């Protein structure tokens, strides 16, 4: 498989295959994420790529139908609740649901980003970086 226009070198289908993760592997990786300092480099990468990642996340949410007409209808319904306490509770519930959804879609985007970075390395496409980018 190649993409001559992008300057890609041939990579076998086997090299492109994603190895499935077991529940145990995922659990162990999540535990490692809880270690102090573990996310420091990831935080740098996300800060660097935030504008682009926000666009990817927004596109993923739109294409998944998460912020469609049904969402707008839900927002309008919550805004129309007359009782202030009930409206506040409904807004909080809606925000919580949207936060969870954004987080889950963001994790999916992160998995795919990691895969794309690994593919680029396998193909030998590691772009030149400068000390100015702050990533190492």
Secondary structure, 3 states (H helix, E strand, C coil): CCCHHHCCCCCCHHHHCCCCCCHHHHHHHHHHHCCCCCCHHHHHHHHHHHHHHHHHHHHHHHHCCCCCHHHHHHHHHHHCCCCHHHHHHHHHHHHHHHHHHHHHHHHHHHHHHHHHHHHHHHCCCCCCCCHHHCCC
